Amino acid sequence: MDRRLLGATAQSVLVLVLVAVVIGQLIGQPVLLAYVTSNSMEDTISTGDGFIVLPAVVTGEPEEGDIIVFNSKTLNDDAGGITTHRVEETTNEGLITRGDNNPFTDQDAGEPPVKDRQVIGEAVMIGSQPIVIPHLGSAFGAIRGGISNIQRQIAIALGTRSLLGTQGLAYILLGFGILLYAGSALFESGGNRSRRRRRKRSRKRRITNTQMAIVLGLVLVGSLTATMTFAGGIQEFSVVSAQYNSPGPTVIASGETESMNYTVPNGGVLPMQVYLDPAGNGVSTPDDSVIVGPGETQTMNVDFSVPDETGYYPRYVAEHRYLTIIPPSLIDLLYRIHPWLPVIVIDSLVFVAFLAVTTKLLGRGYVRSRPSRSRFVRRIKRLLKY
C-alpha cells in the first residue's frame, strides 16, 4: 500500500475516533466509542477502558449475552444515568441486566427492567468479548479536565460565562481557528528560492482559503446545531397514579389530570424560540411557543394525566429549541411542517452567509500564500473605512 495512502487512512481513523468521542461528550451519549467509569464490568472491561459501540437503531433488539449501553433509572448512586452492563435475560417487561463483576442483577438492586427506548447502543463483540481500547476513558478524562480549566481561565479573563460548557467550547474553537488562520495569512514570511520551488510543486496539496472557510463554517454550524438540539430533546417525568391526590404534579389521583410548570432556561447569548410536544401518552402541551432571551428563564404549562389503575407511569415531553436569527413567524411556519426544518434552514443560512463573508474578506488564494496575505490586509483596511 502507498505510504501516503496508509498515512491518510491512519489520520482519517484518528480523526474519526476523536470526533466520535468529542460528539459523545457533547450530547451526553456515546457515539461509536464509549468507556466505563466503574469496575462493574471487570475483568471484561476495566475502569477507564473504552470500547466500540453501535447505535441501537443499527443493532436491533438486544439478546442475552449482549453488552448494552442504556439510560438507567436508579443505578450510579441511585441517580441513574448511562450504564454499560450485559443482558442476562429478555422478558416481556424488559431486559434483565448485570455487570460482569456484580453478584446480582440490576433488577435485584431495584432497577426496573430496561425498556427498548432506554437502550443507546450495543458493544461490538467477538464471541462474548467486546473490542476493548485500553485507557481510552482515562486519557480523554485528563484531556477534558485540561480543556475545562482552559475554558475557565479564558472566561475569567474575558469576564463572561458564555465561554463555559459545550456551547462555550464551540465558541473558543471557532475563535481559535479564525485567529490561527488570520495569523497564518498575516505573518507568513517568504522563504528561500528552494522553498518557493517546493511550494510551487506542492501547491495542489495545499489548503485554499475557501476550504478553510468551509471548515470554519462547519464548526460554526455544528455549534449552532448543538445549541438548538442537545439542550432540549426528550425529557422524562415520573408520575404516580394514586387513590388520593397530593401537592405537586408527581402524584395524581387515578383517572385525573394535573398541570405543572415546565421551566425553560437559556444560558446562551442569543434568544431561543422553544416548543413543547408530547412524546408519549398522557401528556398535553401548549400549541404556542415561547421566546427565551439570553440568560432568562420562561415557564410553559404541561398537563399530565394518569389512568384509573394505580401505579407508576413515566411521561415524556419533547423540547424543541431554535435560535431566533430568522423571524419567529418563519420558524413557526417551518416547525409546523417538521420540527427539524427550522434547524436545517437556520444552519444553511448561517453557513452560506459565513462562507460569503470570509471568502470576500480572505480571497480565493491559498492559506499560506503571500498574495493572500496582502489581499487580506487590504480587505481589512477597506472594511475599517466603513
KOLLOMAR-53102 format. One record per residue (C-alpha): residue number from 1; residue in three letters; x, y, z. Coordinates in steps of 0.1 Angstrom, whole numbers, plus 5000, padded with zeros to 4 digits. Each point is the difference from the previous one (the first is absolute). Example, Ala and Ser with C-alpha at 12.3 -4.5 7.8 and 13.67 -1.06 7.14 Angstrom:
<sites>
+-----+------+------+------+------+
! seq ! type !    u !    v !    w !
+-----+------+------+------+------+
!   1 !  ALA ! 5123 ! 4955 ! 5078 !
!   2 !  SER ! 5014 ! 5034 ! 4993 !
+-----+------+------+------+------+
</sites>
This chain:
<sites>
+-----+------+------+------+------+
! seq ! type !    u !    v !    w !
+-----+------+------+------+------+
!   1 !  MET ! 5000 ! 5000 ! 5000 !
!   2 !  ASP ! 5012 ! 5035 ! 4992 !
!   3 !  ARG ! 5015 ! 5017 ! 5030 !
!   4 !  ARG ! 4980 ! 5032 ! 4994 !
!   5 !  LEU ! 4968 ! 4980 ! 4997 !
!   6 !  LEU ! 5009 ! 4981 ! 5032 !
!   7 !  GLY ! 5008 ! 5032 ! 5018 !
!   8 !  ALA ! 4968 ! 5017 ! 4988 !
!   9 !  THR ! 4979 ! 4969 ! 5011 !
!  10 !  ALA ! 5016 ! 5001 ! 5035 !
!  11 !  GLN ! 4994 ! 5037 ! 5003 !
!  12 !  SER ! 4964 ! 4995 ! 4990 !
!  13 !  VAL ! 4995 ! 4973 ! 5026 !
!  14 !  LEU ! 5015 ! 5021 ! 5027 !
!  15 !  VAL ! 4978 ! 5030 ! 4991 !
!  16 !  LEU ! 4970 ! 4977 ! 5000 !
!  17 !  VAL ! 5008 ! 4987 ! 5034 !
!  18 !  LEU ! 5006 ! 5035 ! 5014 !
!  19 !  VAL ! 4968 ! 5013 ! 4984 !
!  20 !  ALA ! 4980 ! 4971 ! 5013 !
!  21 !  VAL ! 5012 ! 5005 ! 5036 !
!  22 !  VAL ! 4995 ! 5037 ! 4999 !
!  23 !  ILE ! 4965 ! 4998 ! 4986 !
!  24 !  GLY ! 4991 ! 4974 ! 5025 !
!  25 !  GLN ! 5011 ! 5023 ! 5028 !
!  26 !  LEU ! 4981 ! 5030 ! 4985 !
!  27 !  ILE ! 4967 ! 4982 ! 4998 !
!  28 !  GLY ! 5005 ! 4979 ! 5032 !
!  29 !  GLN ! 4996 ! 4967 ! 4981 !
!  30 !  PRO ! 5027 ! 4978 ! 4984 !
!  31 !  VAL ! 5005 ! 5002 ! 4962 !
!  32 !  LEU ! 5021 ! 4971 ! 4986 !
!  33 !  LEU ! 5022 ! 5000 ! 5030 !
!  34 !  ALA ! 4992 ! 4998 ! 5037 !
!  35 !  TYR ! 5019 ! 4992 ! 5033 !
!  36 !  VAL ! 4991 ! 4988 ! 5035 !
!  37 !  THR ! 5005 ! 5020 ! 5032 !
!  38 !  SER ! 4996 ! 4972 ! 5025 !
!  39 !  ASN ! 5012 ! 4965 ! 5007 !
!  40 !  SER ! 4966 ! 4983 ! 4995 !
!  41 !  MET ! 5011 ! 4985 ! 4967 !
!  42 !  GLU ! 5034 ! 4987 ! 5012 !
!  43 !  ASP ! 5018 ! 4980 ! 4986 !
!  44 !  THR ! 4982 ! 5003 ! 4967 !
!  45 !  ILE ! 5004 ! 5038 ! 4999 !
!  46 !  SER ! 5022 ! 5017 ! 5026 !
!  47 !  THR ! 4994 ! 5034 ! 5015 !
!  48 !  GLY ! 5010 ! 5027 ! 4975 !
!  49 !  ASP ! 5001 ! 4976 ! 4970 !
!  50 !  GLY ! 4981 ! 5008 ! 4968 !
!  51 !  PHE ! 4981 ! 4978 ! 4976 !
!  52 !  ILE ! 4983 ! 5003 ! 4966 !
!  53 !  VAL ! 4963 ! 5005 ! 5002 !
!  54 !  LEU ! 4974 ! 5000 ! 4972 !
!  55 !  PRO ! 4967 ! 5019 ! 5004 !
!  56 !  ALA ! 4968 ! 4980 ! 5008 !
!  57 !  VAL ! 4984 ! 5010 ! 4967 !
!  58 !  VAL ! 5027 ! 4980 ! 4982 !
!  59 !  THR ! 5003 ! 4970 ! 5023 !
!  60 !  GLY ! 4963 ! 4992 ! 5006 !
!  61 !  GLU ! 4986 ! 4984 ! 5031 !
!  62 !  PRO ! 5027 ! 4988 ! 5025 !
!  63 !  GLU ! 5003 ! 4963 ! 5008 !
!  64 !  GLU ! 5013 ! 4981 ! 5030 !
!  65 !  GLY ! 5037 ! 5004 ! 5004 !
!  66 !  ASP ! 5002 ! 5034 ! 4982 !
!  67 !  ILE ! 5017 ! 5029 ! 5017 !
!  68 !  ILE ! 4977 ! 5030 ! 4997 !
!  69 !  VAL ! 5003 ! 5037 ! 5009 !
!  70 !  PHE ! 4968 ! 5014 ! 5015 !
!  71 !  ASN ! 4985 ! 5028 ! 5020 !
!  72 !  SER ! 4994 ! 4985 ! 5034 !
!  73 !  LYS ! 4974 ! 5013 ! 5025 !
!  74 !  THR ! 5016 ! 4992 ! 5034 !
!  75 !  LEU ! 5036 ! 4989 ! 4995 !
!  76 !  ASN ! 5031 ! 5021 ! 5004 !
!  77 !  ASP ! 4993 ! 5009 ! 5037 !
!  78 !  ASP ! 4963 ! 5000 ! 4995 !
!  79 !  ALA ! 5002 ! 5029 ! 4976 !
!  80 !  GLY ! 4996 ! 4980 ! 4968 !
!  81 !  GLY ! 5020 ! 5008 ! 4969 !
!  82 !  ILE ! 5019 ! 4983 ! 4972 !
!  83 !  THR ! 5009 ! 4964 ! 5010 !
!  84 !  THR ! 5019 ! 4972 ! 4982 !
!  85 !  HIS ! 4989 ! 4965 ! 5010 !
!  86 !  ARG ! 4993 ! 4966 ! 4985 !
!  87 !  VAL ! 4965 ! 4987 ! 4991 !
!  88 !  GLU ! 4993 ! 4970 ! 5023 !
!  89 !  GLU ! 4964 ! 4994 ! 4988 !
!  90 !  THR ! 4974 ! 5014 ! 4977 !
!  91 !  THR ! 4964 ! 5001 ! 5014 !
!  92 !  ASN ! 4967 ! 5015 ! 4990 !
!  93 !  GLU ! 5005 ! 5028 ! 5026 !
!  94 !  GLY ! 5035 ! 5009 ! 4986 !
!  95 !  LEU ! 5037 ! 4989 ! 5002 !
!  96 !  ILE ! 5016 ! 4986 ! 5032 !
!  97 !  THR ! 5035 ! 5013 ! 5002 !
!  98 !  ARG ! 5031 ! 4994 ! 5021 !
!  99 !  GLY ! 5036 ! 5012 ! 5002 !
! 100 !  ASP ! 5024 ! 4972 ! 4995 !
! 101 !  ASN ! 5017 ! 5008 ! 5033 !
! 102 !  ASN ! 4967 ! 5003 ! 5019 !
! 103 !  PRO ! 4985 ! 4970 ! 5020 !
! 104 !  PHE ! 4964 ! 5010 ! 4993 !
! 105 !  THR ! 4980 ! 5015 ! 4972 !
! 106 !  ASP ! 4991 ! 5037 ! 4998 !
! 107 !  GLN ! 4964 ! 4991 ! 5004 !
! 108 !  ASP ! 5008 ! 4982 ! 5033 !
! 109 !  ALA ! 5014 ! 5034 ! 5011 !
! 110 !  GLY ! 4968 ! 5018 ! 4991 !
! 111 !  GLU ! 5006 ! 5011 ! 4964 !
! 112 !  PRO ! 4968 ! 4994 ! 4979 !
! 113 !  PRO ! 5004 ! 4977 ! 4970 !
! 114 !  VAL ! 5017 ! 5019 ! 4972 !
! 115 !  LYS ! 4977 ! 5011 ! 4972 !
! 116 !  ASP ! 5009 ! 5003 ! 4964 !
! 117 !  ARG ! 4998 ! 5038 ! 5001 !
! 118 !  GLN ! 5027 ! 5001 ! 5027 !
! 119 !  VAL ! 5026 ! 4981 ! 4979 !
! 120 !  ILE ! 5025 ! 5023 ! 4983 !
! 121 !  GLY ! 5022 ! 4974 ! 4983 !
! 122 !  GLU ! 5018 ! 4966 ! 5002 !
! 123 !  ALA ! 5037 ! 4992 ! 5003 !
! 124 !  VAL ! 5016 ! 4984 ! 4969 !
! 125 !  MET ! 5010 ! 4966 ! 5012 !
! 126 !  ILE ! 5021 ! 4971 ! 4988 !
! 127 !  GLY ! 4984 ! 4970 ! 5015 !
! 128 !  SER ! 4991 ! 5010 ! 5036 !
! 129 !  GLN ! 5027 ! 5027 ! 5003 !
! 130 !  PRO ! 4998 ! 5036 ! 4989 !
! 131 !  ILE ! 5027 ! 5018 ! 4980 !
! 132 !  VAL ! 5018 ! 5019 ! 5028 !
! 133 !  ILE ! 5021 ! 5031 ! 4996 !
! 134 !  PRO ! 5022 ! 5002 ! 5032 !
! 135 !  HIS ! 5000 ! 5033 ! 5019 !
! 136 !  LEU ! 4980 ! 5019 ! 4975 !
! 137 !  GLY ! 4977 ! 5015 ! 5026 !
! 138 !  SER ! 5028 ! 5008 ! 5024 !
! 139 !  ALA ! 5019 ! 5018 ! 4972 !
! 140 !  PHE ! 4969 ! 5020 ! 4989 !
! 141 !  GLY ! 4991 ! 5008 ! 5036 !
! 142 !  ALA ! 5034 ! 5016 ! 5004 !
! 143 !  ILE ! 4997 ! 5020 ! 4968 !
! 144 !  ARG ! 4965 ! 5011 ! 5009 !
! 145 !  GLY ! 5012 ! 5012 ! 5034 !
! 146 !  GLY ! 5027 ! 5021 ! 4983 !
! 147 !  ILE ! 4976 ! 5014 ! 4975 !
! 148 !  SER ! 4975 ! 5009 ! 5027 !
! 149 !  ASN ! 5028 ! 5018 ! 5019 !
! 150 !  ILE ! 5009 ! 5020 ! 4969 !
! 151 !  GLN ! 4964 ! 5009 ! 4995 !
! 152 !  ARG ! 4997 ! 5013 ! 5036 !
! 153 !  GLN ! 5032 ! 5021 ! 4996 !
! 154 !  ILE ! 4988 ! 5015 ! 4968 !
! 155 !  ALA ! 4965 ! 5007 ! 5014 !
! 156 !  ILE ! 5015 ! 5017 ! 5031 !
! 157 !  ALA ! 5024 ! 5021 ! 4979 !
! 158 !  LEU ! 4972 ! 5012 ! 4977 !
! 159 !  GLY ! 4974 ! 5003 ! 5027 !
! 160 !  THR ! 4973 ! 4979 ! 4983 !
! 161 !  ARG ! 4983 ! 4967 ! 5009 !
! 162 !  SER ! 4991 ! 4994 ! 4963 !
! 163 !  LEU ! 5033 ! 4983 ! 4994 !
! 164 !  LEU ! 4993 ! 4972 ! 5025 !
! 165 !  GLY ! 4984 ! 4966 ! 4992 !
! 166 !  THR ! 4994 ! 4984 ! 4966 !
! 167 !  GLN ! 4989 ! 5032 ! 4983 !
! 168 !  GLY ! 5029 ! 5020 ! 5014 !
! 169 !  LEU ! 5025 ! 4973 ! 4987 !
! 170 !  ALA ! 4985 ! 5004 ! 4965 !
! 171 !  TYR ! 5005 ! 5038 ! 5002 !
! 172 !  ILE ! 5036 ! 4996 ! 5012 !
! 173 !  LEU ! 5009 ! 4974 ! 4973 !
! 174 !  LEU ! 4984 ! 5022 ! 4973 !
! 175 !  GLY ! 5019 ! 5031 ! 5013 !
! 176 !  PHE ! 5033 ! 4981 ! 5002 !
! 177 !  GLY ! 4995 ! 4987 ! 4964 !
! 178 !  ILE ! 4994 ! 5036 ! 4987 !
! 179 !  LEU ! 5030 ! 5014 ! 5019 !
! 180 !  LEU ! 5022 ! 4972 ! 4988 !
! 181 !  TYR ! 4989 ! 5006 ! 4964 !
! 182 !  ALA ! 5004 ! 5038 ! 5003 !
! 183 !  GLY ! 5034 ! 4996 ! 5016 !
! 184 !  SER ! 5012 ! 4977 ! 4972 !
! 185 !  ALA ! 4988 ! 5024 ! 4974 !
! 186 !  LEU ! 5015 ! 5031 ! 5016 !
! 187 !  PHE ! 5033 ! 4987 ! 5013 !
! 188 !  GLU ! 5011 ! 4973 ! 4975 !
! 189 !  SER ! 5035 ! 5011 ! 4988 !
! 190 !  GLY ! 5016 ! 4991 ! 4967 !
! 191 !  GLY ! 5027 ! 4973 ! 4999 !
! 192 !  ASN ! 5029 ! 4994 ! 4977 !
! 193 !  ARG ! 4998 ! 4991 ! 4964 !
! 194 !  SER ! 5000 ! 4962 ! 5006 !
! 195 !  ARG ! 4971 ! 5004 ! 5024 !
! 196 !  ARG ! 4981 ! 5020 ! 4974 !
! 197 !  ARG ! 5006 ! 4972 ! 4975 !
! 198 !  ARG ! 4988 ! 4974 ! 5025 !
! 199 !  ARG ! 4969 ! 5020 ! 5007 !
! 200 !  LYS ! 4993 ! 5003 ! 4963 !
! 201 !  ARG ! 5004 ! 4963 ! 4995 !
! 202 !  SER ! 4977 ! 4992 ! 5029 !
! 203 !  ARG ! 4975 ! 5028 ! 4993 !
! 204 !  LYS ! 4973 ! 4975 ! 4991 !
! 205 !  ARG ! 5002 ! 4984 ! 5035 !
! 206 !  ARG ! 4997 ! 5033 ! 5019 !
! 207 !  ILE ! 4969 ! 5013 ! 5017 !
! 208 !  THR ! 4981 ! 5028 ! 4983 !
! 209 !  ASN ! 4983 ! 5029 ! 5017 !
! 210 !  THR ! 4966 ! 4986 ! 4988 !
! 211 !  GLN ! 5007 ! 4966 ! 5016 !
! 212 !  MET ! 5010 ! 5016 ! 5032 !
! 213 !  ALA ! 4969 ! 5021 ! 5000 !
! 214 !  ILE ! 4979 ! 4969 ! 4994 !
! 215 !  VAL ! 5016 ! 4983 ! 5030 !
! 216 !  LEU ! 4995 ! 5030 ! 5023 !
! 217 !  GLY ! 4964 ! 5003 ! 4987 !
! 218 !  LEU ! 4993 ! 4964 ! 5008 !
! 219 !  VAL ! 5014 ! 5005 ! 5036 !
! 220 !  LEU ! 4977 ! 5030 ! 5004 !
! 221 !  VAL ! 4970 ! 4980 ! 4987 !
! 222 !  GLY ! 5009 ! 4971 ! 5022 !
! 223 !  SER ! 5000 ! 5022 ! 5031 !
! 224 !  LEU ! 4966 ! 5015 ! 4990 !
! 225 !  THR ! 4985 ! 4966 ! 4994 !
! 226 !  ALA ! 5013 ! 4988 ! 5034 !
! 227 !  THR ! 4985 ! 5031 ! 5017 !
! 228 !  MET ! 4966 ! 4994 ! 4984 !
! 229 !  THR ! 4998 ! 4962 ! 5004 !
! 230 !  PHE ! 5020 ! 4987 ! 5029 !
! 231 !  ALA ! 4986 ! 5024 ! 5026 !
! 232 !  GLY ! 4964 ! 4988 ! 4992 !
! 233 !  GLY ! 4991 ! 4965 ! 4989 !
! 234 !  ILE ! 4977 ! 4975 ! 5019 !
! 235 !  GLN ! 4994 ! 5007 ! 5037 !
! 236 !  GLU ! 4986 ! 4973 ! 5022 !
! 237 !  PHE ! 4977 ! 5007 ! 5030 !
! 238 !  SER ! 4991 ! 4974 ! 5026 !
! 239 !  VAL ! 4963 ! 5002 ! 5011 !
! 240 !  VAL ! 4980 ! 4977 ! 5022 !
! 241 !  SER ! 4963 ! 4992 ! 4997 !
! 242 !  ALA ! 4987 ! 4998 ! 5036 !
! 243 !  GLN ! 4967 ! 4997 ! 5018 !
! 244 !  TYR ! 5004 ! 5035 ! 5013 !
! 245 !  ASN ! 5015 ! 5032 ! 4986 !
! 246 !  SER ! 5030 ! 5017 ! 5016 !
! 247 !  PRO ! 5017 ! 5033 ! 4996 !
! 248 !  GLY ! 5022 ! 5002 ! 4969 !
! 249 !  PRO ! 4997 ! 4983 ! 4966 !
! 250 !  THR ! 5018 ! 4968 ! 5008 !
! 251 !  VAL ! 4971 ! 4983 ! 5019 !
! 252 !  ILE ! 4967 ! 5003 ! 4982 !
! 253 !  ALA ! 4966 ! 4985 ! 5010 !
! 254 !  SER ! 4991 ! 4971 ! 4978 !
! 255 !  GLY ! 4983 ! 5010 ! 4968 !
! 256 !  GLU ! 5007 ! 5037 ! 5005 !
! 257 !  THR ! 5022 ! 5026 ! 4983 !
! 258 !  GLU ! 5023 ! 5024 ! 5017 !
! 259 !  SER ! 5021 ! 5030 ! 4986 !
! 260 !  MET ! 5036 ! 5009 ! 5007 !
! 261 !  ASN ! 5023 ! 5029 ! 4991 !
! 262 !  TYR ! 5026 ! 4988 ! 4975 !
! 263 !  THR ! 5031 ! 5022 ! 5004 !
! 264 !  VAL ! 5019 ! 5011 ! 4969 !
! 265 !  PRO ! 5034 ! 5017 ! 5007 !
! 266 !  ASN ! 5023 ! 5016 ! 4975 !
! 267 !  GLY ! 5037 ! 5002 ! 5010 !
! 268 !  GLY ! 5011 ! 5011 ! 4966 !
! 269 !  VAL ! 5006 ! 5034 ! 4984 !
! 270 !  LEU ! 4972 ! 4999 ! 4974 !
! 271 !  PRO ! 4962 ! 4998 ! 5005 !
! 272 !  MET ! 4984 ! 4966 ! 4997 !
! 273 !  GLN ! 4965 ! 4991 ! 4986 !
! 274 !  VAL ! 4988 ! 4969 ! 5019 !
! 275 !  TYR ! 4972 ! 4976 ! 4993 !
! 276 !  LEU ! 4988 ! 4970 ! 5020 !
! 277 !  ASP ! 4984 ! 4969 ! 4985 !
! 278 !  PRO ! 4986 ! 4968 ! 5016 !
! 279 !  ALA ! 5025 ! 4971 ! 4996 !
! 280 !  GLY ! 4976 ! 4974 ! 5014 !
! 281 !  ASN ! 4966 ! 4994 ! 5014 !
! 282 !  GLY ! 4984 ! 5020 ! 5028 !
! 283 !  VAL ! 5017 ! 5033 ! 4992 !
! 284 !  SER ! 4985 ! 5033 ! 4987 !
! 285 !  THR ! 5022 ! 5029 ! 4990 !
! 286 !  PRO ! 4992 ! 5036 ! 4988 !
! 287 !  ASP ! 4997 ! 5006 ! 4963 !
! 288 !  ASP ! 5019 ! 5033 ! 5001 !
! 289 !  SER ! 5037 ! 5006 ! 5006 !
! 290 !  VAL ! 5018 ! 5023 ! 5024 !
! 291 !  ILE ! 5031 ! 5021 ! 4992 !
! 292 !  VAL ! 5026 ! 4999 ! 5028 !
! 293 !  GLY ! 5026 ! 5028 ! 5000 !
! 294 !  PRO ! 5037 ! 4996 ! 5008 !
! 295 !  GLY ! 5004 ! 4991 ! 5037 !
! 296 !  GLU ! 4962 ! 4999 ! 5005 !
! 297 !  THR ! 4976 ! 4972 ! 5011 !
! 298 !  GLN ! 4964 ! 4995 ! 4988 !
! 299 !  THR ! 4974 ! 4975 ! 5012 !
! 300 !  MET ! 4975 ! 4980 ! 4979 !
! 301 !  ASN ! 4970 ! 4981 ! 5012 !
! 302 !  VAL ! 4999 ! 4962 ! 4995 !
! 303 !  ASP ! 4971 ! 4977 ! 5009 !
! 304 !  PHE ! 5006 ! 4965 ! 5013 !
! 305 !  SER ! 4971 ! 4975 ! 5001 !
! 306 !  VAL ! 5000 ! 4965 ! 5015 !
! 307 !  PRO ! 4977 ! 4969 ! 4996 !
! 308 !  ASP ! 4976 ! 4987 ! 5026 !
! 309 !  GLU ! 5024 ! 4972 ! 5009 !
! 310 !  THR ! 5024 ! 5011 ! 5027 !
! 311 !  GLY ! 5038 ! 4996 ! 4994 !
! 312 !  TYR ! 5030 ! 5017 ! 4986 !
! 313 !  TYR ! 4997 ! 5016 ! 4965 !
! 314 !  PRO ! 5029 ! 5017 ! 4982 !
! 315 !  ARG ! 4991 ! 5030 ! 4979 !
! 316 !  TYR ! 5021 ! 5015 ! 4972 !
! 317 !  VAL ! 5002 ! 5036 ! 4987 !
! 318 !  ALA ! 5020 ! 5009 ! 4968 !
! 319 !  GLU ! 5016 ! 5035 ! 5002 !
! 320 !  HIS ! 5010 ! 5017 ! 4967 !
! 321 !  ARG ! 5023 ! 5031 ! 5001 !
! 322 !  TYR ! 5008 ! 5024 ! 4972 !
! 323 !  LEU ! 5023 ! 5030 ! 4998 !
! 324 !  THR ! 4979 ! 5030 ! 4990 !
! 325 !  ILE ! 5024 ! 5013 ! 4974 !
! 326 !  ILE ! 4971 ! 4998 ! 4975 !
! 327 !  PRO ! 4965 ! 5014 ! 5006 !
! 328 !  PRO ! 4980 ! 4981 ! 5026 !
! 329 !  SER ! 4971 ! 4997 ! 4976 !
! 330 !  LEU ! 5022 ! 4983 ! 4975 !
! 331 !  ILE ! 5013 ! 4976 ! 5027 !
! 332 !  ASP ! 4964 ! 4992 ! 5009 !
! 333 !  LEU ! 4991 ! 4993 ! 4964 !
! 334 !  LEU ! 5029 ! 4977 ! 4995 !
! 335 !  TYR ! 4994 ! 4983 ! 5033 !
! 336 !  ARG ! 4964 ! 4992 ! 4991 !
! 337 !  ILE ! 5013 ! 4981 ! 4969 !
! 338 !  HIS ! 5027 ! 4981 ! 5020 !
! 339 !  PRO ! 5019 ! 5007 ! 5032 !
! 340 !  TRP ! 5034 ! 4995 ! 4983 !
! 341 !  LEU ! 4993 ! 5024 ! 4972 !
! 342 !  PRO ! 5008 ! 5032 ! 5019 !
! 343 !  VAL ! 5033 ! 4986 ! 5011 !
! 344 !  ILE ! 5009 ! 4991 ! 4964 !
! 345 !  VAL ! 4990 ! 5035 ! 4987 !
! 346 !  ILE ! 5018 ! 5019 ! 5028 !
! 347 !  ASP ! 5032 ! 4979 ! 4995 !
! 348 !  SER ! 4999 ! 5005 ! 4962 !
! 349 !  LEU ! 4995 ! 5038 ! 5002 !
! 350 !  VAL ! 5028 ! 5004 ! 5025 !
! 351 !  PHE ! 5023 ! 4978 ! 4981 !
! 352 !  VAL ! 4994 ! 5018 ! 4967 !
! 353 !  ALA ! 5003 ! 5034 ! 5016 !
! 354 !  PHE ! 5032 ! 4991 ! 5018 !
! 355 !  LEU ! 5015 ! 4985 ! 4968 !
! 356 !  ALA ! 4992 ! 5031 ! 4980 !
! 357 !  VAL ! 5015 ! 5024 ! 5025 !
! 358 !  THR ! 5032 ! 4980 ! 5006 !
! 359 !  THR ! 5005 ! 4994 ! 4963 !
! 360 !  LYS ! 4996 ! 5037 ! 4993 !
! 361 !  LEU ! 5023 ! 5009 ! 5028 !
! 362 !  LEU ! 5028 ! 4975 ! 4995 !
! 363 !  GLY ! 4999 ! 4995 ! 4962 !
! 364 !  ARG ! 5003 ! 4967 ! 4981 !
! 365 !  GLY ! 5038 ! 4994 ! 5004 !
! 366 !  TYR ! 5018 ! 4975 ! 5022 !
! 367 !  VAL ! 5001 ! 5002 ! 5038 !
! 368 !  ARG ! 5038 ! 5004 ! 5000 !
! 369 !  SER ! 5005 ! 5022 ! 4969 !
! 370 !  ARG ! 5015 ! 5034 ! 5002 !
! 371 !  PRO ! 4975 ! 5015 ! 4975 !
! 372 !  SER ! 4972 ! 4989 ! 5022 !
! 373 !  ARG ! 5016 ! 5018 ! 5029 !
! 374 !  SER ! 5001 ! 5033 ! 4982 !
! 375 !  ARG ! 4964 ! 4996 ! 4987 !
! 376 !  PHE ! 4989 ! 4992 ! 5035 !
! 377 !  VAL ! 5016 ! 5032 ! 5014 !
! 378 !  ARG ! 4985 ! 5021 ! 4972 !
! 379 !  ARG ! 4965 ! 4986 ! 5006 !
! 380 !  ILE ! 5003 ! 5006 ! 5038 !
! 381 !  LYS ! 5010 ! 5036 ! 4993 !
! 382 !  ARG ! 4971 ! 5005 ! 4976 !
! 383 !  LEU ! 4976 ! 4986 ! 5026 !
! 384 !  LEU ! 5014 ! 5023 ! 5027 !
! 385 !  LYS ! 4993 ! 5030 ! 4977 !
! 386 !  TYR ! 4963 ! 4992 ! 5002 !
+-----+------+------+------+------+
</sites>
